[in-house]
Amino acid sequence: MINVALNNLPLIIPLLICVILLLLFFAWNVKLRQKIRRNEKKHIKHENRYKKIHDAADDAIVLYNPETDKIDDFNPALCDIFGYKPEEVYYLNIELLFSADPPYSFDDVQPRIKAALDGSAQVFEWLTTDHSGEKIWVEISIKKIFLSGKMFLLIFIRKITESKKTEERVYRLINIVDHIGEGVATADLNGTVTYVNQAWADMHGYAVQSLIGKNISIFHSDEQNADDVIPINKKVLRRGYYRGEVGHKRSDGALFSTHMSSTLQKDNDGRVIGFIGVATDLSEQKKVEEALRENEIKFRYLFNLSPQPISLTDLNGNVLDVNQKFCEKMQYSRNEIIGKNTLDLGFPAEERQRFTDLLIENGDVTGYEISHRIKNNDLIQVQLYSKLVQLKGEFYTLTVFHDITAQRKLEAQLVQSQKMEAIGTLAGGIAHDFNNILSAILGYIELAKIYIEPDSKVFQYLEEVFKAGNRARDLVRQILSISRQAEQKRKPVNINLMTKEALRMLKVTLPSTILIKENLGEDIGLIEADPVQIHQVVMNLVTNASQSMKDRGGTLTVKLDTEELQTNIMKKTHGIKAGKYVKLTISDTGHGISIEDRKRIFDPYYTTKAQGMGTGLGLAVAQSIVKKHGGNILFSSKPGTGTDFFIYLPVIDKKEYKDTESILENKSLLPTGTEHILLIDDEDTIIDTGREMLEYLGYSVETFNNSAYALNEFKKNPEKYDLVISDMTMPEMNGDELAKKMIKIRPDIPIIICTGYNPQIDEKTAKAIGLKAFIFKPLTFQKLATTVRDVLDSKGTEKASPLKK
């Protein structure tokens, strides 16, 4: 057995080895399978992990197969970003990632895809559209990879729309800060500059990049750093901010002022990390302020030099400022005006609201007229030129006051002058008719006197009536003179009689509370004067005196004497030469003249009387008349006690003058004649008296009361008449026209024109027509006889006698 076993040993050993090997292989195979199963489990575990990561990623992950032009794999983020369903993605290609609008279309991205296929990884931002067409910003990363021997493109897509918007906002903000006109800088807590904008750099004369990392001390001088910067930074750390003026320094060392706003810079956690400074260069502003100060000084000079009053008020009328002329015009000191309301300074309350409404509505007011009361209670008439002006955000009223008081007085005087002109025109018409009436009255009286004995009572009565008629004649002349329609020549005048006449006229108009005392010297002498004008002077001064006493009564004293002025010193003190003068003194016990008014009492249109009581012309006219007569008016007055006026008029030598009219009136014999006279007048009474006078003187007279009939008769036999006497104003043909036609028919015919009053005829006009005489009605017997004889006696001579008035 043993041997058998030994003999079979060579077979058993290999078999045993095979069994062992087979067992070992089996054991290895089991272990290998176990390892494979373990690896598979591990792989599946890793794959599941990567799958979860793949699916959980916020960024889209796309596996693109260039061969099939399909998306082989993707994660859910792709659907989230683009809004597609998963089943839709498998039917789409890579174009879904890119918009169709240039420059972000699929054609535009082809170069980048090609570069990625060539092995160059691509990362870029892209503006595309999602499934709904809304534009979105994405960041795309493309890289080539190989899987199982195949080439793929692995694409990562991140949506960056919000971050892009934030980036754009930050960019815009940085761009704004970089380009803002204000200088902006940041620094850490140690003062190291971390940012400056362009304005800050330009303001200090540096380049932007050269300032980063520098200390803020380079922007200030040592003194500024010590006095301003360090204390200010401490305030900012303590209070969190600072605003105010801070001195700065430029790169060239020049110092300038800025307005700084400094705040603390903090991180996202609120921790303080530095300072933020905003600076405004005040250099130009300082120049402007300096210029404004200079302009204000100039304006102040002009403001006070203006010849017109100017005020600056708020809209409620409270005065903020006035110029010097305003103070002078309103008679207040500056301290009395500033802060007061214009209503307290005389602005009429009833006009204030309307004026303010117009100003607010239009922004300005031009030529607004008011009556403004000044300090002494006088009213002045002013026009307001106002404009709304804005100062420091508030509206104020700038007003110029134009005083038109004198202008309004002149206008009132013009109206008065027009009234006087109208009165003068009326006076002329009255004078014409009245003189015709007087001609008849005086003519009949003179005719009656011829047939009455001079010693009889009737003759004396007629003589008185004749004198009264002559006074009426003089009165008409005075009316015409006052209305400036007749000029009176100067002649020797007895001022004593004239003064008595004026007082006699005034006595009936003065109240009984005024006592009149007369002290008129008899042998005063004559003055060369226009009687009407001197009468006007006396009337004006006596009227003035009586008005000063009308409230409480008093005594009016009129004194007339002479005074010899010895030296020419009087010319300086009294304004008149040395010589003998009539001195008329008119005194009253009225309220007197104030010191302020004494310098102006002879100014035209200046008056202290209430409205309607006078024009202010009386004394001015009186002084003008007296000075033209070679004299002057002086006065003396004390407020409350009365006034004395002294009228000086030079005395004339009686021997040097002869009153021609008086001589003619006093001739006892009337010149006569036998010539044939044509008498024409439209008044029958004048025709009758004129014919009887002429016939009494021996003349043969033919009369007509119609100028046209008279001309026709003259044409028939022009040589028949030796003289023509014609009225001036007649219905169909005036005397001057009639004279022209008669002279044309017979150039040598002497013609006399008579007129009660007609402005169309005067001495110059009469001479130009060829008239031989021109006389005023009423005609006295003496004047008619003398004039007719003078004209007839001059007939045939080369030069006719002067025209008679």
Salt bridges, closest charged atoms under 4 A:
GLU47 OE1 - HIS43 NE2 3.61
ASP55 OD1 - LYS51 NZ 3.81
ASP55 OD1 - HIS54 ND1 3.11
ASP59 OD2 - ARG158 NH2 2.96
ASP101 OD2 - LYS135 NZ 3.18
ASP118 OD2 - LYS114 NZ 3.42
GLU125 OE1 - LYS164 NZ 2.74
GLU245 OE2 - LYS286 NZ 3.21
ASP267 OD2 - ARG271 NE 2.90
ASP269 OD2 - ARG271 NH2 3.60
ASP281 OD2 - ARG250 NH2 3.52
GLU284 OE2 - LYS287 NZ 3.58
GLU290 OE1 - ARG293 NH2 2.70
ASP321 OD2 - ARG300 NH2 2.53
ASP321 OD1 - ARG334 NH2 2.72
GLU328 OE1 - LYS325 NZ 3.74
GLU336 OE2 - LYS375 NZ 3.10
GLU369 OE1 - ARG408 NH2 2.59
ASP403 OD2 - LYS329 NZ 2.72
GLU411 OE1 - ARG408 NH1 2.76
ASP433 OD1 - HIS432 ND1 3.20
GLU463 OE1 - LYS449 NZ 2.80
GLU464 OE2 - LYS467 NZ 3.87
ASP474 OD1 - ARG473 NE 3.41
GLU518 OE2 - LYS507 NZ 3.08
GLU522 OE2 - LYS500 NZ 3.68
ASP551 OD1 - LYS550 NZ 3.40
GLU563 OE1 - LYS583 NZ 3.22
ASP603 OD2 - ARG600 NE 3.46
GLU661 OE2 - ARG473 NH2 3.83
GLU675 OE2 - ARG789 NH2 2.96
ASP681 OD2 - LYS777 NZ 2.95
ASP688 OD1 - ARG691 NH2 3.61
GLU702 OE1 - HIS676 NE2 3.58
GLU702 OE1 - LYS720 NZ 3.22
GLU713 OE1 - LYS716 NZ 3.64
GLU719 OE1 - ARG746 NE 3.89
ASP722 OD1 - LYS795 NZ 3.76
ASP727 OD1 - LYS777 NZ 3.02
GLU737 OE2 - LYS741 NZ 3.54
ASP748 OD1 - ARG746 NE 2.91
GLU763 OE1 - LYS805 NZ 3.61
ASP793 OD1 - ARG789 NE 2.97
